[in-house]
Amino acid sequence: MADDTTDTKSSNQMWGGRFASGPDAIMEEINASIGFDKKLFAQDIRGSIAHATMLAHQGIISADDKDKIVHGLNTILSEIESGNFEFSRQLEDIHMNVEARLATLIGPAAGRLHTARSRNDQVALDFRLWVKEELEKTERMLTGLIAAFLDRAEEHAESVMPGFTHLQTAQPVTFGHHCMAYVEMFGRDRSRVRHAIEHLDESPIGAAALAGTGYPIDRHMTARALGFREPTRNSIDTVSDRDFAIEFLSIAAIAGMHLSRLAEEIVIWSTPQFGFVRLSDAFSTGSSIMPQKKNPDAAELVRAKTGRINGSLVALLTIMKGLPLAYSKDMQEDKEQVFDAAESLELAIAAMTGMVRDMTVNTARMKAAAGSGYSTATDLADWLVREAGLPFRDAHHVTGRAVALAESKGCDLAELPLSDLQAIHADITDKVYDVLTVEASVASRKSFGGTAPSEVRRQIAFWRARN
Ligand code: ARG
């Protein structure tokens, strides 16, 4: 590095008093965050307007300077929005880019904006506002996805499909019931989002560098102006806390996991072997070599985006885990993780909502599959308990023999002649055939939360009232 006398780089205009020379090129490159934190411009300007207004209200700066500052900041806002703003990497980040432009626009009054404030509380504020807005958006998008599932569930409250455990046919369920399982999952995601909004609803501005400030600021006033419930209570925690970002990423990771399971089901269901659903042309692609193919690319990409989101969560947890209080520059690496995960989550929810709304459900295929694999075996066992008074364990054994017999004959349970069933247990009558159909099986499961169409309709009504 060149010594001070030969260095030609100019020192930073924000802290040039202490520094004789500017940074090395590599220092500038590793240090600058403007490439990504320019995304925070609107929040940065909103925060500065609230701060300047409060400073004037408290008599810390003059009303005249405040007016100049607010006017200048609004000019900068429209410059950035219209693409007429030149971001400079030398100015490091969004905060200093805005402040430097303000100085050009309004002169010395710009220098008063940073009174009683540090970039540490400023970035905590900007980022918190951004995450809050993103959470609100996520909440709306999840509501849309839930609505799509409610519509499909209503349409298919009676459509029978095989229910699986271990991806082996287990018992018949309705497609409506299956859809409602996803409503429960995305409903939990949405309530996590709502809790996260409550958690982060405290204003960081005024914590200053870490210790608070000697100026007579009013943090309640800025909190109110920025739409927060109240100011944060500990200035050290305030500038070192990124829980709100980590909570966003955890919620995104859990929702992503749900979306990915759904994606996996869609991939399986849309194979010719299953043929349960057909994706619309709008949400699938063809193959460049195999003309017959229709690929569920959107579902596959949703599944993959989940991997990215998980990566972001682990990255930020790792960035934060070794940091002593309060602020360290490591924390600048928080933003890209959150921005990337937010983009992935938005895309994944939007693509899923589209796929769920558009896909054609092949109820005939589902019903045929529901009846195969001895899916009503439990119904036979339950019938033996109810009608023949057998203990469930004995009924299970008798049914197992009936399944083995049907398997050896290559037929379904309902296709076994009565004489065969009676040879296994003498008390079996022809009434048993009533419970061996998939419709009867499904209709009988009326326990709260069960798969009977009447229960599924109850679940739909519950969620409709909450969506
Ligand atoms: N660009 C910085 C960040 O994102 C702003 C805070 C800088 N604070 C500091 N003490 N250098 O974290």
Boltz pocket constraint, residues with backbone or C-beta under 6 A from the ligand:
constraints:
  - pocket:
      binder: B
      contacts: [[A, 31], [A, 33], [A, 37], [A, 93], [A, 119], [A, 120], [A, 123], [A, 327], [A, 328], [A, 329], [A, 331], [A, 332], [A, 333]]
      max_distance: 6.0
